[in-house]
Amino acid sequence: MFTIRYGTLAHTAGCLPLKELTAALQDYGIDFVQLALSKAIQDIDTSTGKLSPGLANYIAEQFDRAGIRIGVLGCYINPIHPDPAIRRLEIGRFKEHLRYARQFGAPMVATETGALTTFAEFEPYRYEELGWETLRATVEELAEEAEKWGVFLGLEGVSTHTLSTPAKVRRILDEVPSSAIGVVFDPCNLIGDHVQNQDEIVDDAFSLFGDRIILAHLKDMYAEGIRIRHGQAGRGLFHTAEFLNKLQAHKPMIDVSLEDIQGPAIRETVALLERLRGPQS
């Protein structure tokens, strides 16, 4: 049976010394982690300029000994930061992650795409257009770097970010036609507050970029008055079983990273998700 594999953010266990971190994560029974170096590893300086093949290999070895893959490096920059100097530093940090990703054993480096309203203060009438132009320029540069190192640039859409809809995710794939770009698909982030339209949004996503998904994030949506909060997968308003079955149909054995969850709940949640999916051929 070709089954989905589950993981989580490495810093779900906290920011710990590396060997303590891998020991804690081993107890979760996960297949892989999404590793944001500075958020997860307390005792090693992984700031810009400090990475090397030796350091990356050492970190990867500790995870391997715990039986856990580093499925993705998280490097969540703001690719449309309005200050060009800060944006340049962020791009440089991301490029360094791309250069060393394969030494970590990671096939991709992932980021979100900056708030939709980033330039509203400066250009109230064309802020979305300006944000898009800035994003496209950054993605072009990062995709070129990803191509050099044989890894994926993972882009995640969020309803309040520059890639706010499935159509916009498709648009960036069309405007930057690089095979090194993949999509990190977090359905709850794209749905936002439009819970009643969730099936349409998810189906649009699979139709528009299902072939380009390289990683999925999974959580759930819970009503709190008129607000929607995110939490543990499988018990809220999101149509989890339908999503997982569609995901498996499009991308067998894809990695699914569980978010908004406490570590001790991961084993129980994975069992719940498998029950929700029902018997698989």
TALIN-V959670 format. One record per backbone hydrogen bond with DSSP energy under -0.5 kcal/mol. NH is the residue of the N-H (numbers start at 1). CO is the residue of the C=O. If there is no record, write none. Layout:
NH:CO ; NH:CO
This chain:
3:1 ; 5:254 ; 7:256 ; 8:32 ; 9:258 ; 10:34 ; 12:9 ; 13:10 ; 14:11 ; 16:14 ; 16:40 ; 20:17 ; 21:17 ; 22:18 ; 23:19 ; 24:20 ; 25:21 ; 26:22 ; 27:23 ; 27:24 ; 28:25 ; 29:26 ; 30:25 ; 31:6 ; 32:6 ; 33:69 ; 34:8 ; 35:33 ; 35:72 ; 36:34 ; 37:35 ; 39:36 ; 40:36 ; 40:37 ; 41:37 ; 42:16 ; 42:40 ; 46:44 ; 50:47 ; 56:52 ; 57:53 ; 58:54 ; 59:55 ; 60:56 ; 61:57 ; 62:58 ; 63:59 ; 64:60 ; 65:61 ; 66:62 ; 67:64 ; 68:63 ; 69:31 ; 71:33 ; 71:69 ; 72:33 ; 73:108 ; 74:35 ; 74:72 ; 75:73 ; 75:110 ; 77:75 ; 79:77 ; 81:78 ; 84:82 ; 87:83 ; 88:84 ; 89:85 ; 90:86 ; 91:87 ; 92:88 ; 93:89 ; 94:90 ; 95:91 ; 96:92 ; 97:93 ; 98:94 ; 99:95 ; 100:96 ; 101:97 ; 103:100 ; 104:100 ; 104:101 ; 105:101 ; 105:102 ; 106:101 ; 107:71 ; 109:152 ; 110:73 ; 111:154 ; 116:160 ; 118:115 ; 120:117 ; 122:119 ; 123:119 ; 126:123 ; 127:123 ; 130:126 ; 131:127 ; 132:128 ; 133:129 ; 134:130 ; 135:131 ; 136:132 ; 137:133 ; 138:134 ; 139:135 ; 140:136 ; 141:137 ; 142:138 ; 143:139 ; 144:140 ; 145:141 ; 146:142 ; 147:143 ; 148:144 ; 149:145 ; 150:146 ; 150:147 ; 151:146 ; 152:107 ; 153:180 ; 154:109 ; 154:152 ; 155:153 ; 155:182 ; 156:111 ; 157:155 ; 157:184 ; 158:163 ; 159:189 ; 161:158 ; 162:114 ; 164:162 ; 169:165 ; 170:166 ; 171:167 ; 172:168 ; 173:169 ; 174:170 ; 175:171 ; 176:172 ; 178:176 ; 181:178 ; 182:153 ; 183:212 ; 184:155 ; 185:183 ; 185:215 ; 186:184 ; 187:185 ; 187:217 ; 190:186 ; 191:187 ; 192:188 ; 194:191 ; 195:193 ; 197:194 ; 198:195 ; 201:197 ; 202:198 ; 203:199 ; 204:200 ; 205:201 ; 206:202 ; 207:203 ; 208:204 ; 209:205 ; 210:206 ; 212:209 ; 213:210 ; 214:183 ; 215:183 ; 216:255 ; 217:185 ; 218:257 ; 220:231 ; 222:229 ; 224:227 ; 227:224 ; 229:222 ; 231:220 ; 235:232 ; 237:221 ; 240:238 ; 243:239 ; 244:240 ; 245:241 ; 246:242 ; 247:243 ; 248:244 ; 249:245 ; 250:246 ; 251:247 ; 254:251 ; 256:5 ; 257:216 ; 258:7 ; 258:256 ; 259:218 ; 265:262 ; 266:263 ; 269:265 ; 270:266 ; 271:267 ; 272:268 ; 273:269 ; 274:270 ; 275:271 ; 276:272 ; 277:273 ; 278:274
